[in-house]
Amino acid sequence: MKGVWRILLIGGLACAALFFVHGVYLQADNIVDIPRLSEARVVVGGDMMFDRSIRTTIDEKGGDYVFSCLDPVLKGADLVMANLEGPITPNASKSVGSSVGGAGNFTFTFPLSTAELLYRHNVRVVNLGNNHILNFNFEGLRATEDALTTAGVAYFGDPVAQSVATVNINDVVLAFINYNDFGLSSSSYRASTTLSQIRAAKKAGALPVVYTHWGIEYVPENDAQIALAHEFVDAGAAIVIGSHPHVVQHHEVYKGAYIYYSLGNMIFDQYWNDAVRSGLLLDITFHKGGVRSVKEVPVYLERDRTTCPKQ
């Protein structure tokens, strides 16, 4: 009888071993047979400004210098998107050499080489819906869009056309949509336009990525920002990301969607405290159904006019 049990035990172990080995091969076969999920990896940053002392640094050391510390983060993504805080025009700078708060200090124009500089560093989509894009009037806006188009950089948030940029990355379709507190129309009309664009993008099968320019500089988010962000998510936004306050504001998850109220500065010459020197990049992975993951990359504005990831 003991011999029978020994035979059964050995046979059972052999079957188990065969099943285990067979199971491993089945698992390997399944991994090979399952198609790789379509994903898009996008790095999103805050405010970029290429005038004042940033411009003089570019004149001295070249435009690539101001991006040099960020390149490992930016060039690992499918594309980078951020806020272009002013126009690209052939006009002479009014802000270079101006005193803080003086005439021209907040009137920006960026060198014509800026568009190609952005492209080289993988910034392939920019927001134009902000309070500085019309610093050189509508002629400056048109010059900006011409320069970006020639360089191959897409844009959205045109304050007149209220444009949307739709990008297909690995069959993941993203619609970049702006809301601008400083637009030309009434706030209610601007909000309703953004909501309509979100719904239209979602209906067309795109993921609405809402990028805002809102709030009050240097302070936390306010109730108006929170209410609008929730409306955008309710309408179908996959994620809501803010700019303009020049400091990092809080973030939350609302109904499963990430909301970052402000990413602070990405490239800027503000150094008077850690709040304005500290920015945030988001390394976002999208799939066809929405946001798969968000990795936060804190950055710091150095006085040499580079911006570097915090160690």
KOLVEX-312554 format. One record per residue (C-alpha): residue number from 0; x, y, z. Coordinates in Angstrom, 2 decimals. Layout:
<nutis>
NUTI  nr       x       y       z
NUTI NUM       X       Y       Z
...
</nutis>
This chain:
<nutis>
NUTI  nr       x       y       z
NUTI   0    0.00    0.00    0.00
NUTI   1    2.91    2.29    0.80
NUTI   2    4.29    1.58   -2.68
NUTI   3    1.01    2.67   -4.26
NUTI   4    1.00    5.97   -2.36
NUTI   5    4.65    6.51   -3.31
NUTI   6    3.79    6.03   -6.98
NUTI   7    0.80    8.38   -6.72
NUTI   8    2.89   10.99   -4.90
NUTI   9    5.70   10.86   -7.44
NUTI  10    3.20   10.99  -10.27
NUTI  11    1.42   13.96   -8.72
NUTI  12    4.66   15.87   -8.28
NUTI  13    5.60   15.14  -11.86
NUTI  14    2.25   16.43  -13.09
NUTI  15    2.59   19.49  -10.94
NUTI  16    6.06   20.09  -12.30
NUTI  17    4.84   19.65  -15.84
NUTI  18    1.92   21.97  -15.15
NUTI  19    4.25   24.56  -13.63
NUTI  20    6.67   24.39  -16.51
NUTI  21    3.85   24.36  -19.00
NUTI  22    2.30   27.32  -17.18
NUTI  23    5.49   29.31  -17.52
NUTI  24    5.64   28.72  -21.24
NUTI  25    1.97   29.60  -21.61
NUTI  26    2.61   32.85  -19.76
NUTI  27    5.56   33.64  -22.01
NUTI  28    3.49   32.91  -25.10
NUTI  29    0.72   35.16  -23.81
NUTI  30    3.11   38.05  -23.24
NUTI  31    4.42   37.73  -26.78
NUTI  32    0.95   37.48  -28.30
NUTI  33   -0.61   40.46  -26.49
NUTI  34   -0.07   43.63  -28.56
NUTI  35    1.76   46.42  -26.79
NUTI  36   -0.63   49.01  -25.42
NUTI  37   -0.52   52.35  -27.22
NUTI  38    0.92   55.04  -24.98
NUTI  39    2.01   58.65  -25.27
NUTI  40    4.52   60.17  -22.89
NUTI  41    4.25   63.96  -22.58
NUTI  42    6.26   66.27  -20.33
NUTI  43    4.33   69.41  -19.36
NUTI  44    5.95   72.53  -17.92
NUTI  45    4.91   75.95  -16.68
NUTI  46    5.88   79.45  -17.82
NUTI  47    8.72   80.04  -20.31
NUTI  48   10.04   83.56  -20.83
NUTI  49   12.93   84.39  -23.21
NUTI  50   13.38   88.13  -22.70
NUTI  51   15.12   90.33  -20.06
NUTI  52   18.17   88.58  -18.57
NUTI  53   17.23   85.25  -20.17
NUTI  54   17.63   86.94  -23.54
NUTI  55   21.01   88.45  -22.68
NUTI  56   22.20   85.05  -21.46
NUTI  57   21.08   83.50  -24.76
NUTI  58   23.00   86.23  -26.61
NUTI  59   26.13   85.42  -24.60
NUTI  60   25.98   81.62  -24.29
NUTI  61   23.46   80.46  -26.89
NUTI  62   19.87   79.35  -26.48
NUTI  63   20.77   75.71  -25.86
NUTI  64   22.45   76.77  -22.63
NUTI  65   19.21   77.66  -20.81
NUTI  66   17.78   74.19  -21.63
NUTI  67   20.98   72.25  -20.98
NUTI  68   20.12   71.08  -17.47
NUTI  69   16.57   70.03  -18.43
NUTI  70   17.46   68.11  -21.58
NUTI  71   17.62   64.64  -19.99
NUTI  72   14.01   65.04  -18.86
NUTI  73   12.68   66.78  -21.97
NUTI  74   14.27   64.58  -24.61
NUTI  75   13.03   61.36  -23.05
NUTI  76    9.41   62.21  -23.82
NUTI  77    7.41   61.89  -27.03
NUTI  78    6.92   65.65  -26.82
NUTI  79    7.05   68.55  -24.38
NUTI  80    4.33   71.17  -23.90
NUTI  81    4.58   74.42  -21.92
NUTI  82    3.36   78.01  -21.80
NUTI  83    5.07   80.51  -24.13
NUTI  84    4.84   83.65  -22.00
NUTI  85    5.15   86.20  -24.78
NUTI  86    5.45   86.66  -28.55
NUTI  87    8.27   85.80  -30.94
NUTI  88    8.88   88.91  -33.07
NUTI  89   11.64   90.77  -34.93
NUTI  90   11.16   93.78  -32.64
NUTI  91   13.90   95.01  -30.34
NUTI  92   13.49   94.13  -26.67
NUTI  93   11.91   96.71  -24.39
NUTI  94   12.61   94.76  -21.22
NUTI  95   16.37   94.17  -21.52
NUTI  96   18.08   96.59  -19.15
NUTI  97   14.81   97.94  -17.73
NUTI  98   14.39   98.42  -14.01
NUTI  99   12.16   96.03  -12.08
NUTI 100    8.62   97.37  -12.30
NUTI 101    9.69  100.11  -14.69
NUTI 102    8.54  100.91  -18.21
NUTI 103    8.95   97.92  -20.48
NUTI 104    9.97   95.50  -17.75
NUTI 105    6.85   93.38  -18.36
NUTI 106    6.63   93.90  -22.13
NUTI 107    8.10   90.81  -23.73
NUTI 108    9.33   89.85  -27.18
NUTI 109   11.43   86.77  -27.85
NUTI 110   14.14   86.37  -30.52
NUTI 111   13.08   84.87  -33.86
NUTI 112   15.39   81.94  -33.11
NUTI 113   13.14   80.94  -30.17
NUTI 114   10.83   78.69  -32.19
NUTI 115   13.71   76.59  -33.53
NUTI 116   15.23   76.54  -30.04
NUTI 117   12.01   75.08  -28.64
NUTI 118   11.88   72.44  -31.36
NUTI 119   15.48   71.35  -30.74
NUTI 120   14.68   70.70  -27.10
NUTI 121   11.54   68.69  -27.88
NUTI 122    9.06   71.46  -26.99
NUTI 123    6.67   70.65  -29.82
NUTI 124    3.44   72.23  -28.49
NUTI 125    3.04   75.60  -26.75
NUTI 126    0.19   77.50  -25.16
NUTI 127   -0.39   81.06  -26.42
NUTI 128   -3.38   81.84  -24.21
NUTI 129   -1.75   84.10  -21.65
NUTI 130   -1.48   87.72  -20.53
NUTI 131    1.71   88.51  -22.51
NUTI 132    1.08   87.05  -25.96
NUTI 133   -0.32   90.39  -27.23
NUTI 134    2.53   92.52  -25.83
NUTI 135    3.34   93.46  -29.43
NUTI 136   -0.28   93.50  -30.53
NUTI 137   -1.82   91.28  -33.19
NUTI 138    1.20   91.72  -35.44
NUTI 139    3.28   90.08  -32.73
NUTI 140    0.78   87.23  -32.44
NUTI 141    0.91   86.60  -36.19
NUTI 142    4.72   86.71  -36.18
NUTI 143    4.74   84.20  -33.33
NUTI 144    2.46   81.77  -35.11
NUTI 145    4.44   82.08  -38.34
NUTI 146    7.71   81.36  -36.55
NUTI 147    6.26   78.38  -34.67
NUTI 148    4.69   76.90  -37.82
NUTI 149    7.94   77.24  -39.76
NUTI 150    9.84   75.49  -36.95
NUTI 151    7.30   72.68  -36.65
NUTI 152    5.98   73.66  -33.22
NUTI 153    2.21   73.39  -32.76
NUTI 154    0.30   75.95  -30.72
NUTI 155   -3.08   76.42  -29.10
NUTI 156   -4.88   79.13  -27.17
NUTI 157   -4.72   81.85  -29.83
NUTI 158   -6.73   84.62  -28.09
NUTI 159   -8.58   85.46  -31.31
NUTI 160   -9.15   82.04  -32.90
NUTI 161   -9.07   80.17  -29.56
NUTI 162   -7.33   77.35  -31.38
NUTI 163   -6.97   73.73  -30.24
NUTI 164   -3.88   71.63  -31.05
NUTI 165   -4.63   67.98  -31.78
NUTI 166   -1.69   65.58  -31.76
NUTI 167   -1.62   61.86  -32.50
NUTI 168    1.13   59.99  -30.64
NUTI 169    1.23   56.21  -31.11
NUTI 170   -2.52   56.26  -31.89
NUTI 171   -3.25   58.16  -28.68
NUTI 172   -4.96   61.38  -29.77
NUTI 173   -4.50   64.38  -27.48
NUTI 174   -6.41   67.66  -27.82
NUTI 175   -4.60   70.56  -26.11
NUTI 176   -7.21   73.12  -25.03
NUTI 177   -6.67   76.47  -23.32
NUTI 178   -8.56   78.49  -20.76
NUTI 179   -7.20   82.03  -20.31
NUTI 180   -8.24   84.37  -17.49
NUTI 181   -6.84   87.26  -19.55
NUTI 182   -8.59   86.67  -22.86
NUTI 183  -10.34   89.23  -25.05
NUTI 184  -13.91   88.12  -24.37
NUTI 185  -15.93   87.89  -21.16
NUTI 186  -14.93   85.27  -18.59
NUTI 187  -18.23   83.41  -18.98
NUTI 188  -17.80   83.23  -22.76
NUTI 189  -14.20   82.03  -22.41
NUTI 190  -15.24   79.32  -19.97
NUTI 191  -18.14   78.19  -22.16
NUTI 192  -15.80   78.04  -25.16
NUTI 193  -13.35   75.84  -23.25
NUTI 194  -16.19   73.58  -22.11
NUTI 195  -17.47   73.27  -25.69
NUTI 196  -13.98   72.42  -26.94
NUTI 197  -13.59   69.74  -24.27
NUTI 198  -16.90   68.10  -25.20
NUTI 199  -16.13   68.29  -28.93
NUTI 200  -12.68   66.73  -28.48
NUTI 201  -14.05   63.92  -26.35
NUTI 202  -16.82   63.23  -28.86
NUTI 203  -14.21   63.02  -31.63
NUTI 204  -12.29   60.38  -29.65
NUTI 205   -9.47   62.62  -28.40
NUTI 206   -8.29   63.06  -24.82
NUTI 207   -8.89   66.68  -23.75
NUTI 208   -5.78   68.09  -22.05
NUTI 209   -6.81   71.43  -20.55
NUTI 210   -4.01   73.91  -19.95
NUTI 211   -5.00   77.11  -18.18
NUTI 212   -3.56   80.56  -17.55
NUTI 213   -5.36   81.77  -14.46
NUTI 214   -5.33   82.80  -10.84
NUTI 215   -3.35   85.42   -8.94
NUTI 216    0.42   85.65   -8.99
NUTI 217    2.47   84.35   -6.04
NUTI 218   -0.44   83.06   -3.94
NUTI 219   -2.32   79.75   -3.62
NUTI 220   -5.19   78.75   -5.90
NUTI 221   -8.55   80.43   -5.32
NUTI 222  -12.16   79.25   -5.32
NUTI 223  -12.72   80.40   -8.91
NUTI 224   -9.88   78.18  -10.17
NUTI 225  -11.19   75.20   -8.25
NUTI 226  -14.75   75.64   -9.51
NUTI 227  -13.60   75.97  -13.14
NUTI 228  -11.26   72.99  -12.91
NUTI 229  -14.10   70.84  -11.62
NUTI 230  -16.33   72.01  -14.46
NUTI 231  -13.64   71.08  -16.98
NUTI 232  -13.34   67.58  -15.52
NUTI 233  -17.12   67.21  -15.42
NUTI 234  -17.15   68.07  -19.15
NUTI 235  -14.61   65.35  -19.92
NUTI 236  -11.09   66.76  -19.39
NUTI 237   -8.54   63.97  -18.95
NUTI 238   -6.29   66.29  -16.92
NUTI 239   -6.24   70.01  -16.00
NUTI 240   -2.92   71.87  -15.66
NUTI 241   -2.44   75.53  -14.74
NUTI 242    0.10   78.31  -15.26
NUTI 243    0.51   82.06  -14.53
NUTI 244    0.92   82.38  -10.72
NUTI 245    4.72   81.78  -10.98
NUTI 246    4.58   79.50   -7.94
NUTI 247    3.58   75.86   -7.62
NUTI 248    0.03   75.56   -6.32
NUTI 249   -1.68   72.51   -4.88
NUTI 250   -2.93   69.55   -6.87
NUTI 251   -5.79   67.15   -6.36
NUTI 252   -7.58   64.21   -7.94
NUTI 253  -11.21   65.01   -8.71
NUTI 254  -13.47   62.24  -10.02
NUTI 255  -10.38   60.31  -11.02
NUTI 256   -8.76   63.20  -12.95
NUTI 257   -5.58   65.01  -11.93
NUTI 258   -5.76   68.77  -11.44
NUTI 259   -2.53   70.78  -11.04
NUTI 260   -3.53   74.37  -10.34
NUTI 261   -0.13   75.87  -11.22
NUTI 262    3.24   74.41  -12.22
NUTI 263    5.10   77.65  -11.50
NUTI 264    8.08   78.69  -13.62
NUTI 265    9.94   76.54  -16.14
NUTI 266   12.29   79.14  -17.67
NUTI 267   12.14   82.58  -16.05
NUTI 268   14.40   85.13  -14.34
NUTI 269   12.68   85.31  -10.95
NUTI 270   14.93   84.56   -7.98
NUTI 271   13.80   86.51   -4.92
NUTI 272   12.56   83.48   -2.97
NUTI 273   12.34   79.70   -3.19
NUTI 274    8.67   79.80   -4.15
NUTI 275    9.28   81.53   -7.49
NUTI 276   12.50   79.60   -8.09
NUTI 277   10.74   76.25   -7.60
NUTI 278    8.77   74.84  -10.51
NUTI 279    7.25   71.52  -11.42
NUTI 280    7.33   69.42  -14.58
NUTI 281    4.83   66.63  -15.09
NUTI 282    5.92   63.46  -16.89
NUTI 283    2.53   62.12  -17.99
NUTI 284    1.82   58.79  -19.66
NUTI 285   -1.46   58.70  -21.56
NUTI 286   -3.24   55.72  -23.06
NUTI 287   -6.36   55.68  -25.19
NUTI 288   -8.60   55.66  -22.13
NUTI 289   -6.99   58.58  -20.33
NUTI 290   -4.07   59.22  -17.99
NUTI 291   -2.12   56.12  -17.01
NUTI 292    0.38   57.80  -14.68
NUTI 293    1.81   61.17  -13.61
NUTI 294    5.36   61.58  -12.37
NUTI 295    6.26   64.89  -10.74
NUTI 296    9.69   66.34  -11.54
NUTI 297   10.52   69.30   -9.25
NUTI 298   12.85   71.85  -10.85
NUTI 299   14.76   74.87   -9.59
NUTI 300   15.68   78.14  -11.35
NUTI 301   19.40   78.74  -11.02
NUTI 302   20.86   82.26  -11.08
NUTI 303   22.97   81.35  -14.11
NUTI 304   19.61   81.26  -16.01
NUTI 305   19.44   77.48  -16.32
NUTI 306   16.63   75.44  -14.78
NUTI 307   17.61   72.10  -13.26
NUTI 308   15.78   69.12  -11.77
NUTI 309   16.05   69.09   -8.00
NUTI 310   18.33   66.37   -6.66
</nutis>
